[in-house]
Amino acid sequence: MLTPLIKELQEALRHTPSNIQIKDALHLLFNESHYGCQKDYPVAVVHEKTRITDPSSLKFFTQKNLIDSEGFTPGDYDDTQIEQIVSHAPNYIQRVNYIVTHSKAIPQPTFFNKFKHDYWKKIQSVNGLEALIDVTVLSHDTTECEAEASLRAIIRKRKEVHQLKKLTFIWIAETVGQNTSIETVLKHYFKEDYTVVKNGEKSYYIGWSTPLQSINMRYFVCPPK
């Protein structure tokens, strides 16, 4: 079923200038919308000092006072701190391509660990969040198995952050020209909840699941050998 968000996304992709890289500029398409959209939204940060095995990253966390006396990282960060972690210790933060929010006010994430020695502190609440979007750029000759591998890797990663399972998950595969292999993969994982938008030479294959949790990973288009 085409939800209001998917309809907006369809329209935006249909009318976007073809030279725009959607992977980098999708949030700009939401300027006219009541939804908010933020690129590279953080959803997990390393939890404790012992997990930081890269010396320069450890030095960064220590110098910026991001490790307390017991060896744990904070649960709250401001935008500057997030950007610094991305610049200096990118392996110790997880971000989703785009987060979509109910309104233009985009909530600052708070992170928490479930168990004392978890690797990650994960986002604590998805209140105010509507959906997460991941964009993959594929070629017109990408095979079914390659498209499936890309999608499954993303879904697995997102499902590891438990709160994200409650959100709508949207996958956009962008190609120049058409590729029916991608449609096969969309049908398999999203059933009838997918659509294809053509814009000039580009095609956007959009699949969605409300929520992410309901995507069945048990069956494959290309079973592992």
Summary of the structure (lengths in Angstrom):
residues: 225
radius of gyration: 18.5
end to end distance: 34.4
largest distance: 56.7
contacts: 670
relative contact order: 0.16
helix: 36%
strand: 28%
